[in-house]
Amino acid sequence: VMNRTLSRKLLGSMCGISSRRLSFAQSAVNTLIKSRELEKDELRPLYMDFQATTPMDPRVLDAMLPYQVNYYGNPHSRTHAYGWESETAMEKARKQVADLIGADPREIVFTSGGVARFYKAKKNHIITTQTEHKCVLDSCRILEAEGFEVTYLPVKNNGLIDLKQLQETIRPDTSLVSIMTINNEIGVKQPIKEIGHLCRSKNVFFHTDAAQAVGKIPINVNDCKVDLMSISGHKIYGPKGVGALYVRRRPRVRIEPLQNGGGQERGLRSGTVPTPLVVGLGAACEIAQQELEYDHKCVTVLANRLVQKIVSEIPDVVMNGDPDQRYPGCVNLSFAYVEGESLLMALKDVALSSGRSVKDYNYTTGDLMHMTFFFVRFGIGRFTTDEEVDYTVEKRIQQVKRLREMSPLWEMVQEGIDLKSIKWTQH
């Protein structure tokens, strides 16, 4: 990096430069130097939040770049080569997405539509769970305002749906069941095959939000009797701002478009399809299909490494969610006697997420393993390394021990006081 003296000499030697321009140029150089010094002093944190979003795979970017610059035609222009090139790329991407989930390319829509409104006249009851992603829950609340009735089913303590309760909740006027494949917070994997067969037997459409599952676990929409499936590009190392909706053709699912206008995507989603983004989504799906087994093994090894190192050093740590029916890359832990938000604040050099625990503390039973109301979510992905896991674990252990030393509850436990004998007051 050039120092200030050298930079002034270089700028001063420029032919015909005025003092005003010299001052402006010097200011720009000073700003650049400060920026570089700041970058040197403040390193970016390690990334361990792969459930929030994933970094783009460089191979995806390579596939996208030609359609950002060279092949810029509108894919809906059918009268010249520019449009044909983009349309060919778009249809290739459609097939790449379809192949990953065992679907027909004609069943892939970029990107939306609404099944509930189409069948509202005959069926206006919808079933979902209380642990769905906010995008599904907010959509259900909007439908409730339009006159639909929505049942929000609870989940069991392990985060899984109760199939018997689901069966008992389905009514003759139920049009749709929407249950996510893998939960974005605790990583539990719902029994979507059993749910799909149950819905098919009851003549009810089954939608699953598979944003956290596609490209991470094997999925076949026909085996699971899925009628509609949501896919998000930025969750599978693809670009942000693009997704896909699987819509079954046989038996046919009819949906009402949420966006009208040009009639693109067979009238299900009007608007010019963003070719570069769609190409990126297709490339991400193809890479995921090729490396799914390898990625899953690597993520499993790293997740086990993280959990084993933590539980071997820290007592009273709970893994939230079912221990077996889960995606290993989403590790959700609660540390008794320590608040998750405090842990995040104490560990600034690792990017993690925290939130409200899926199982609150029961003041009646005094379940010590849930004294913590917040969880910490560790997201492990394709580009996570052993060193990153080890560093995160080491720092986490240090901070948990430090914060527990400051906790009055931890002090009481160390003194042998039975917390179950204490009458707790809620405010």
Disulfide bonds with the S-S distance in Angstrom:
none
